[in-house]
Amino acid sequence: MGADSILSIIVVESIKMRRRGIFFIILILQGMTLFPLAAQELSGGQDFGDDFSLSMFTLKELFQQQDDGGQDLKGLMDMTVLGVIVLLAVGVIVAIIVHLVRRRKDSKDSARFRETRAIVLNTKMDSVSGEELSRIIDRGVALSKKVDAHTGRRYAMTLPVLVYDAAIQMGLDKETSVKYFCASLFYDCGLLEIPGELFFGEILTEKEKQTFKKHVLRFEDQISFLPRGIFIEAYNAYCFHHENWNGTGYPEGLMGDEIPLVARILHVVESYLSLRSRGTYHKGLSKKSAIRDLKGRAEIYDPAIIDIIESLV
């Protein structure tokens, strides 16, 4: 199989995996192998220097090697192309492995969510029927996935489960824990009102930061249909999940136990998942490193909840 055929296969596979970066790298490298020859032809033999070098050799040096009986130019070119193909093949293989690992993790997260959802639906609620609770969860999941797609994060299947488990671990009754679970499906839908490009910028301006803070006030249309008991917890989750333990958060600067418990749990869980995820501003941390980071900022989070999350993960 020739070099062109191998490159074609790699291109096709990279497109299938939606790895457009690999595809463009291949095109650039193919161009690099042809451009020095074209430059040499157009310039009548003039050496263009490092800007048009194929690798560590300029085209002039390659011709000198051939004239002096050195390495055959075609052979060297074949070796260079082969090296590029090997590197690209390794890159594609690594990308495939990462893709499969991520799919396996997503599958495990989805399975865990289904298990928790079944437990939630089997919980007897005084004011909400099982059918209504199922509809609420389905609507919340759809909204959570929409927020994930808009922001680039991947919390939809993991955050509600961790919130529910934390509530149970803290000794809350099952009905309250179910309300927290439902609230966590809707708590961040105000982010849909934030321009999408702001989630992928490097440094936010002060004006952009203020725009972000407004997302905790844009929620009523999304949760107005909820039954009263769940609505109250969803409201508390929505409004106050950026309040800090020491009173430096927003929108009201609540402190300590003034912050509703569901919001305190969400603040820790959301921050933990953010630290674990690879994002625009950082690479993903290990579980231990993420917990250590949270404990290092205990003035922001309820320390007791950090300990609960550490025991769960």
N, C-alpha and C positions, 0 to 999 in steps of 0.2 A: 504493500500500500504506500503510495507516494505521500510526500509532505503535505501537498495541497489537500489530499483526501482526508488526512488526519486532522488538519486544521478545520476542514469543513465539518467533520463530526463534532469537534469540540465546540465550534460555533453553534451548531444545532442544539447540542445538549445544554450549553450555557443559556440559550434563549428559552428552552423548555423550563429551566429552573428560574427564569426571570432574573438571571444574573447579568444584567446589561453591562455592568462594569467590566466583566470578563470579556464580553463580546467586543466592546470598544478597545480594550487593551490589545486584543488579537488584531483588530484592524490597524491599530497604530503600529504594532510590531511588524506586520506585513508591509506596511508603508515604509518602515525604516529600512527593510532589506532592499527595497527598490529605489528609494530616493537618492542615495549616494551615487548609484550608477547613472541616473538621469542627470544629476548635477554635473557629473564628470563629462557626460556627453555634450551638454549645453555649453559648458565653459571651455570646451576645447582642451581639456586635460588639466585645468587649473585646480589645485587642491583647495578645498573650502575649509579645511581645518576641523576643529573639534565639533563645530555646529552640525557638520554633516558626517561625522564619523559613524561607522557601523557599530563598533563596540569600543574596544581600546585601541583599535587600529584605524588609521585613516585610509581612504581608498588608495592614496598614493603609495602608502607603505605596503598595501596588499600587492599592488602591481610591481613594486620593487622586489618583493619577495619572489614573485613569479619570474621576473627577469633574471634574478640572481640564482635561479634554480631552487628557490625555497619552496615553501608549501604551496601546493596547487590552489589557485584562487577558488575554483569551483568546489574543491574538497572542503576548504575552509568555510565557504558559504553554506554548504550542506551541513557541516558540523554546527554552525551558528543556528541555522533554522531548526536542526534537530534538538539543540539545547533549549531553544525557545519552546518548541512543542512539548518537551519533557516538563519544563517548568509550568506551562499552561495546563498540561494534563494533571500534574500534581495539584494545581490550584483548583481545578474542576473537581477532583476527587475529594479534596478537603471540603469544598463547598457542599458536595453531595452528603458527606458525613455530617456536617453541621445541620444541614436541612433535615436529615433523618432523625438526628438527636432531638431537634426542636419539635418535629412532628410527634416523636415519642413522648416528650414532656407535655405537649398540648393534649395528647390522648390521655395521659395520666391525670392531668388537671381536669379534663372534661369528665372523666370517670368519677373523680372525687366530687365534682360538683353534682353529678347525677345522684350520687349516694346521699349527699347532704340535702338535696332537693327532695328526695324521697322521705327522709326523716322529717323535714319541715312540713311536707304535705300530710304526714301522719300525726302531726301535732294538733290537738284539739284546741280551737280558738273560740272564744266566747262570741265574738262579733263578726267573724269571717268564716264563710263556708269553705270547704276544700276546693270546690270548683272555682270560687272567686279567687282564692289564694293562688291556685294554679295559673289563672289568667294574669294575676299581678306579677308573678314570677316570670312568666313568658314575656310579658311586656317589658319588664325590667331588664331581662337578659338581652333582648333586642336593642334596648337603649344603651346598655353597657357596651355591647359590641360596636355600636355606632360611635360611641365616644372613643373606644379603642382605635377604630379606623381613622377617626378625625385627629387624634393626638399622637398616634404611632406607638402607644403603649399596649400591654397585653395583660390587663388586670381582670377582664370580664369573668373568667372562670375561677380565679384564685382568690381575689379579694373578698367576695361574699362568704366563701367557705371559712377563711381565716377569721373573719369578723364573728361568724356564728360560733366557731370553736372557741374563740377567746371569751365570748359571752358565757358559754357553758362552763368553761374552765374557771371563770370568776364566780361561779355559783348562782348565776341568774337563772330564773325559771325558763322553761322551754318556750312559753308564749312570748316573753320579752325577747329571747334570743331569736325567735322567728321574726319578730318585728325589726330587729337589728339587721338580720339577713336581708329582708326586703328593702330596708332603708339603704343598705349598701349597694343595691342595684340601681338606685336613682340619684345618689348623693352628688354626683359630679356632672350631671347632664347640662349644667350651665356652661360647661366648656364648649359645647356645640355652638355657642354664641360668639366664641373667640375666633378671630381669623386663623385659619389653619397654618399659615406660614410662621406664626409666632411660636409654634411648638418645635420648630426645627432651626430656629436662629441660634447664633452663638452667644451673643450678649444682648440682653433686653435693655431698652432705654427706660427711663423712669416713667414715661408715658405708657409704654407697653406693659410695665409691671402693674400700673394702676388699672389698665384694661383687664389684665388677668384677675386682679382682686375682685372685679365686679362679677365674676362667675358665681360667687356664693350668694348673689342676690337675684339670679335669673333662673327661677325654678318653678314658680307656681303653676304655669301651664302644664308642666310635665308631671306634677304629683297631685294636682287638684282632685283627681278621680279616686285617690286612695281612701280607704275607710279611715275613720278618725284615729283609731289607735295606731295604725301604721303611719298615717299622715304625720302625726306629732313627732314620731321618731325620725321619719324622713326629713321633716322640716329641721329638726335639731342637727341631723347629720349634714344636711345641705348647707345650713347657715354657718355652722361653728366648727367644721373639721379643719380649719386653719387657725383656730385659736391656740395659743401656746400656754403651757403650764405656768409660765412666769408672767403672763399678761401682756406679752409683746405681739400677739397675733392679731388677726382681723376676722370679722369686721368690727367687733365691739370691744376688743381688748379684755375679754374675760380671763379669769385667773383660777388655777387649781380646780377645786370641786365646783366652781361656778359653771365650768364647761360641762355640757351634758355628756354622760358617760359614752353614748354611742359615738359622739364626735371625737372623744378622746381615743377610743379604740380605733376608729377610722384613721386618725392622724398618724398613729403608730404604724398601723398595717400598711397604709398607703406609702409612707416614707420607707418602710422596710422593702416593699416590693419595688419601689423606685430605685433604691440602692442596689438591689439584686439584678435589676434589668440593665442591659446595655442601652444607653441613651445618647442624646446629643452631647451632653456635658460630661459624661463619665463612662467608663467601662463597668460592667456588672461586677459586684463584689461577691465574695463567698458569704455563706450564711453567718459564719462567725464574725467576719469583718463588718457585715451590715449591722449586726447586733451591737458590736463594739462601737460603731459609729453612732448609733442611736444613744447608747449609754454615755457617750462622750458629750452629748447635747441634752442631758437629762433636764435642763431648765426649760426645754421646749416641750418635752413629752412627759406624760404621767409615768414615773419610774415603775410603778407596779404593773402597768400594762406591758412595758418593755419586757419585764421578767416573764409575763404570761406568754407573750409571743415567742420568746426564746425557748420556752418549754415545749411549744407546739411545733417549731420548725427544726 
